Amino acid sequence: MLITRCFLLCLLLLSAPIMATEKNAQFNIPLFTAHYDLYAYNIKVATAVRQLRRQQQQYVLTTDTKTIGVVSLFRNDTIKEKSVWEWKNGVIQPQHYSYKHDSKKKKRYINIDFDWVNR
C-alpha cells in the first residue's frame, strides 16, 4: 500500500505544473528510455530501464530492474513496474498500475485497476 501511495503522490506532484499550464489542452509529453546502473560500495549490483511510451490515447511508464553480476548469485531479483494513464480534461488520470517483484525468497504482486466511473 505504501508503494501505491508513493506512486500516486509522485503522479500528483508531476502533474501539478502541467495542470497549471495546460488546463484544457492535450499536453505533449516527451517520450523517453533511460538506462540506469545501480551501485553498492562501488560494485555494480543491478541495472534498470525506465521507459515512457504512448499507446493510442494512453501513456505507459515501465521500469524493469534486475540484479547482475556476483550479487545475482545471492539475490536474483527482478522488479517490474507498469503504470498506464491518460489525459482527461487536462489532468493525468491513472488507469492501471502493476508491480511484480520476483526473488528466490519471496514474490510480490500488486495490480490496481482504477474505476473512475464508479469511483
C-alpha positions as CSV (number, residue, x, y, z in Angstrom):
1,M,0.0,0.0,0.0
2,L,2.9,2.3,0.7
3,I,4.2,1.8,-2.8
4,T,0.8,2.8,-4.2
5,R,0.6,5.9,-2.1
6,C,4.1,6.9,-3.1
7,F,3.4,6.3,-6.8
8,L,0.1,8.3,-6.6
9,L,1.9,11.1,-4.8
10,C,4.6,11.2,-7.5
11,L,1.9,11.4,-10.2
12,L,0.2,14.2,-8.3
13,L,3.4,16.2,-7.9
14,L,4.4,15.7,-11.5
15,S,1.0,16.7,-12.8
16,A,0.7,19.9,-10.7
17,P,2.8,22.1,-13.0
18,I,1.2,20.6,-16.1
19,M,-2.3,21.2,-14.8
20,A,-1.4,24.8,-14.2
21,T,-0.2,25.5,-17.7
22,E,-2.4,23.1,-19.7
23,K,-5.9,23.4,-18.3
24,N,-7.9,22.0,-21.2
25,A,-5.3,21.1,-23.8
26,Q,-3.7,17.9,-24.7
27,F,-0.2,18.1,-23.4
28,N,2.6,16.5,-25.5
29,I,4.9,14.7,-23.1
30,P,8.3,13.8,-24.4
31,L,8.7,10.0,-24.6
32,F,12.0,8.5,-23.4
33,T,14.0,5.5,-22.5
34,A,16.6,5.8,-19.6
35,H,19.1,3.2,-18.6
36,Y,20.5,3.1,-15.0
37,D,23.3,1.2,-13.3
38,L,22.9,0.7,-9.5
39,Y,26.0,0.5,-7.4
40,A,26.7,-0.5,-3.8
41,Y,30.1,0.1,-2.4
42,N,31.4,0.9,-5.9
43,I,30.2,-2.5,-7.2
44,K,27.6,-2.6,-9.9
45,V,24.7,-4.7,-8.4
46,A,21.7,-4.0,-10.7
47,T,20.5,-2.4,-13.9
48,A,17.3,-0.6,-14.6
49,V,15.5,0.6,-17.6
50,R,12.7,3.2,-17.4
51,Q,10.6,3.9,-20.4
52,L,7.7,6.2,-21.2
53,R,5.8,5.4,-24.4
54,R,2.5,6.1,-25.9
55,Q,-0.1,3.5,-26.9
56,Q,-3.1,5.1,-28.7
57,Q,-4.6,7.6,-26.1
58,Q,-2.7,6.2,-23.2
59,Y,0.8,6.7,-21.8
60,V,2.7,3.7,-20.4
61,L,5.5,4.1,-17.9
62,T,7.6,1.0,-17.2
63,T,10.6,0.3,-15.0
64,D,12.5,-3.0,-15.2
65,T,15.2,-3.7,-12.6
66,K,17.4,-6.7,-12.4
67,T,20.3,-7.7,-10.2
68,I,23.5,-8.6,-12.0
69,G,27.0,-10.0,-11.5
70,V,28.1,-11.6,-8.3
71,V,25.1,-10.2,-6.4
72,S,22.7,-12.1,-8.7
73,L,24.2,-15.4,-7.4
74,F,22.9,-14.5,-3.9
75,R,19.9,-12.3,-4.8
76,N,18.5,-13.0,-8.2
77,D,15.8,-10.3,-8.0
78,T,13.7,-8.7,-10.8
79,I,11.3,-5.9,-10.3
80,K,8.8,-4.8,-13.0
81,E,6.5,-1.8,-12.6
82,K,4.0,-0.6,-15.1
83,S,1.7,2.5,-14.9
84,V,-0.9,3.2,-17.5
85,W,-2.5,6.6,-17.6
86,E,-4.2,9.1,-19.9
87,W,-5.1,12.8,-20.1
88,K,-8.6,13.6,-19.0
89,N,-9.7,17.3,-19.0
90,G,-6.1,18.4,-18.7
91,V,-5.0,16.2,-15.8
92,I,-3.3,12.8,-15.5
93,Q,-5.8,10.0,-14.8
94,P,-4.2,6.7,-13.8
95,Q,-5.9,3.7,-15.4
96,H,-3.8,0.7,-14.2
97,Y,-0.7,0.1,-12.0
98,S,1.2,-3.2,-11.6
99,Y,4.2,-4.2,-9.5
100,K,5.9,-7.6,-9.7
101,H,8.9,-8.5,-7.5
102,D,10.4,-11.9,-8.1
103,S,13.1,-13.3,-5.9
104,K,14.2,-16.6,-4.6
105,K,12.8,-15.9,-1.1
106,K,9.7,-14.1,-1.8
107,K,7.4,-13.0,-4.7
108,R,5.1,-9.9,-4.5
109,Y,2.4,-8.9,-7.0
110,I,0.3,-5.8,-7.0
111,N,-2.4,-5.0,-9.6
112,I,-4.6,-1.9,-9.4
113,D,-7.3,-1.0,-11.9
114,F,-8.7,2.5,-11.4
115,D,-12.5,2.6,-12.0
116,W,-13.2,6.3,-12.5
117,V,-16.9,5.8,-13.5
118,N,-17.8,4.1,-10.1
119,R,-15.0,5.9,-8.2
